[in-house]
Amino acid sequence: MTPSLRTLNISRPPRERARDLLAYLWQCEEEVLVLTETGWGAGTALIEDVCRAAGFATFSSLREPADARRAGVDATSLGVLLVDRGAGLTRLDVPGPSLLAERVLVAQVPDGVGPGAEPVRLVAVYGAASDPVRYANAVQRQRKRDWLLAFLTWLSELPPAPTILVGDLNIVAPGHVDRLLYVLGEERTAYGLLTGGLGYRDPLAGDPEPTWVDHSGAACRYDYALTTAPLPVGECAIDHTPRLSGLTDHAALVWRTPG
């Protein structure tokens, strides 16, 4: 059976905030946690250490599968941390996109789906950012354009397999209520390609509920759990507890199969 997932952007926490995040995460029931915007700081290290001490497997996109620091990663690098709380995930040694490869991690779920019981691939992502509310500088905007192209090219070239794509893609989902003047056209194109030609299904398509809220109150959904057939579309819920508690500026997104 495909495991339940909870993804949350933890906003590179210092150690004190990481303690509070752990208290929140410990109350969650999902089998797999996908934590995005992780780093090399003491906060991320504390979360990983506590999870390992509890007997959970952890996988960091900032490290190679053998657990050594990934080449080219430094103190400013950001990534993804997977916490496996009983799902039996295996990390796959798959080269990442040509840009910001350290922000993508690929794992395999042990239980297959469909008539041939095909293994399920899990792709965890923290995408390149640009501010949709205020004008971001040209370098940041171009880096996001370049990353979207590199990521979508990489994703399209993966071998066929039932796939769950989960994390903070930093792509503004259609349907947002607020007027966001600086959403890149390439973000809209990327969403269209993901849910069109690449065959990913969005359980929250068209839903205006946000997962990220700016300090001005402007909001959108940046976080996703998308699936390809023969996986079910699944059901998603948004938990605003970590955002409203000041643990991060994101809500958590939960995905599970129906029933």
Residue pairs with C-beta under 8 A, 6 or more apart in sequence:
1 111
1 257
2 109
2 111
2 113
2 120
2 164
2 231
2 232
2 234
2 257
3 30
3 31
3 32
3 86
3 87
3 89
3 109
4 29
4 30
4 31
4 32
4 254
4 255
4 256
4 257
5 30
5 31
5 32
5 33
5 34
5 164
5 166
5 225
5 254
5 255
5 256
6 25
6 28
6 30
6 32
6 33
6 34
6 239
6 252
6 253
6 254
6 255
7 33
7 34
7 35
7 36
7 124
7 166
7 167
7 168
7 223
7 224
7 225
7 252
7 253
7 255
8 25
8 33
8 34
8 35
8 36
8 223
8 242
8 248
8 250
8 251
8 252
8 253
9 35
9 36
9 37
9 126
9 168
9 212
9 222
9 223
9 248
9 249
9 250
10 18
10 21
10 35
10 36
10 37
10 38
10 43
10 44
10 47
10 247
10 248
11 37
11 248
11 249
11 250
12 37
12 38
12 39
12 41
12 43
12 44
12 78
13 21
13 41
13 43
13 44
13 47
13 247
13 248
14 41
14 42
14 43
15 41
15 42
15 43
15 46
16 43
17 43
17 247
18 42
18 43
18 44
18 46
18 47
19 46
20 245
20 247
21 43
21 47
21 242
21 247
21 248
22 46
22 47
22 50
24 241
24 242
24 245
24 247
25 33
25 47
25 83
28 252
30 85
30 254
30 256
31 84
31 85
31 86
31 87
32 82
32 83
32 84
32 85
32 87
32 89
32 122
33 81
33 82
33 83
33 85
34 80
34 81
34 82
34 124
34 166
34 167
35 47
35 80
35 81
35 82
35 83
36 79
36 80
36 124
36 125
36 126
36 167
36 168
36 223
37 78
37 126
37 168
38 44
38 47
38 60
38 61
38 62
38 78
38 79
38 80
38 81
38 126
39 62
39 75
39 76
39 77
39 78
39 79
40 62
40 73
40 74
40 75
40 77
44 81
47 81
48 58
48 60
48 81
51 58
51 83
52 58
56 83
56 84
56 85
56 86
57 83
57 84
57 89
58 81
58 82
58 83
58 84
59 81
59 82
59 84
59 89
59 91
59 105
59 107
60 79
60 80
60 81
60 82
60 105
61 70
61 79
61 80
61 81
61 96
61 102
61 103
61 104
61 105
61 124
61 126
62 69
62 70
62 73
62 77
62 79
62 102
63 69
63 70
64 70
64 71
65 91
65 92
65 93
70 101
70 102
72 102
73 79
73 102
77 102
78 102
78 103
78 126
79 102
79 103
79 105
79 126
80 103
80 104
80 105
80 124
80 125
80 126
80 167
82 89
82 91
82 105
82 107
82 122
82 124
87 109
87 110
88 109
88 110
89 107
89 108
89 109
89 110
89 122
90 107
90 108
90 110
91 105
91 106
91 107
91 108
92 106
92 107
92 108
92 121
94 106
94 158
95 101
96 102
96 103
96 104
96 154
97 104
97 147
97 150
97 151
97 153
97 154
98 150
98 153
98 154
99 128
99 143
99 146
99 147
99 150
99 151
100 128
100 147
100 150
103 125
103 126
103 127
103 128
104 123
104 124
104 125
104 151
104 154
105 123
105 124
106 121
106 122
106 123
106 124
107 121
107 122
107 124
108 119
108 120
108 121
108 122
109 119
109 120
109 121
109 122
109 164
110 119
111 117
111 120
112 118
112 119
112 120
112 162
113 120
113 162
113 230
113 231
114 162
114 230
118 161
118 162
118 230
119 161
119 162
120 161
120 162
120 163
120 164
120 231
121 158
121 161
121 162
121 163
121 164
122 163
122 164
122 166
123 155
123 158
123 163
123 164
123 165
123 166
124 166
124 167
125 151
125 165
125 166
125 167
125 168
125 169
126 167
126 168
126 170
127 144
127 147
127 148
127 151
127 167
127 168
127 169
127 170
127 171
127 222
128 143
128 144
128 146
128 147
128 148
128 170
129 140
129 144
129 170
130 136
130 140
130 141
130 143
130 144
130 170
130 182
130 184
131 140
131 182
132 172
132 180
132 181
132 182
132 183
132 218
132 220
133 180
133 181
133 182
133 214
133 216
133 218
134 182
135 181
135 182
136 182
141 184
144 170
144 184
144 186
144 187
145 184
145 186
148 171
148 186
148 187
148 189
148 190
149 186
152 190
152 193
152 194
152 198
155 165
155 194
155 198
156 197
156 198
162 227
162 228
162 229
162 230
162 231
163 200
163 227
163 228
163 231
164 225
164 226
164 227
164 231
164 255
165 194
165 200
165 224
165 225
165 226
165 227
166 224
166 225
166 226
166 255
167 223
167 224
168 222
168 223
168 224
168 250
169 190
169 222
169 223
169 224
170 222
171 187
171 190
171 191
171 194
171 222
171 224
172 180
172 183
172 187
172 188
172 191
172 220
172 221
172 222
173 191
173 202
173 204
173 207
173 220
173 221
173 222
173 224
174 188
174 191
174 205
174 206
175 205
175 206
175 207
175 208
175 221
176 208
176 210
176 219
176 220
176 221
177 208
177 219
178 217
178 218
178 219
178 220
180 218
180 220
183 220
194 200
194 202
194 226
195 201
195 202
195 205
195 226
198 228
199 228
199 229
200 226
200 227
200 228
201 226
201 227
201 228
201 229
201 233
202 224
202 226
203 225
203 233
203 234
203 235
203 236
203 255
204 221
204 224
204 236
204 238
207 221
209 221
209 238
210 219
210 220
210 221
210 238
210 251
211 220
211 221
211 222
211 223
211 238
211 250
211 251
211 252
211 253
212 219
212 220
212 221
212 222
212 223
212 249
212 250
212 251
213 219
213 243
213 249
214 249
215 249
221 238
222 250
223 250
223 251
223 252
223 253
224 253
225 234
225 236
225 253
225 255
227 233
227 234
232 257
232 258
234 255
234 256
234 257
234 258
235 255
235 256
235 257
235 258
236 253
236 254
236 255
237 253
237 254
238 251
238 252
238 253
238 254
239 251
239 252
239 253
239 254
240 251
241 251
241 252
242 248
242 250
242 251
242 252
243 249
243 250
243 251
